[in-house]
């Protein structure tokens, strides 16, 4: 599965929890949240657009970095 890396404007554990909630609702994803570096790496068959749209539901600024 491709690993997509995103920059997410997370400032606290609450932000990371919001990202975890929306990604778990999407289903079929494995992810790692790097809070200090404000990055999320997602292992998923979903398209990059779907993942980006899902992460934006947190209300945070999200930028696609690329494949890891």
N, C-alpha and C positions, 0 to 999 in steps of 0.2 A: 504494500500500500504506500502511496506517496505521503511524505511528511511535509506539511505546509507550516511555515513559520509566520506568525503575525506579531506586530507591535501593538500593544493595547495599553492605553493610558490608565494603568491601575496604580492606585496610591496606597491601598491597604488590603487587609485580608478580606474585607467585605467585597471589594472589587473582584478579587480572585474567586470568591464564593459565587458572585453573580455570573461570572464567566463559566464556572463549573456547572451551575444550574442550567444555563441555556444550552451548553454542549451536551449535558446528560439528557435533556429533553429531545435533542436532535437524534440521539441514538447512533450506534455503529461507529463511535469514535473513541480513540484512545488519545489522551493529551497530557502534556506536562506544562505546568504553569511556573514560569520563572519570574516571580514577583519583583525581586530587586532590579532585574534588567527589563521589566515590563514586556515580557515576551511569552507567547503561548505557541507551543509546537504541537500540531495536531496530526495524528496518524489516522487517515480516513479515506474511504472511497468516494465521499461526497465531493462535489466540485468546489473549487476555491471560492466561487461566487456564493454558493450556499453557506460555506463556513464563514465568509466575511459578513454576509447578511445576518447570520445567527449571532455572531459576536457583537454586531452593532446593536442588537436588542438589549445589551447591557447599558446602553446610553453612553458608552465610552468611545473615545476616538480610536479607531482601529485602522491599521495600515498593513497591507500584505507585504511581507519581506521577500518571500520566495520559497522555493523547495529547499529542503535541508538534506 
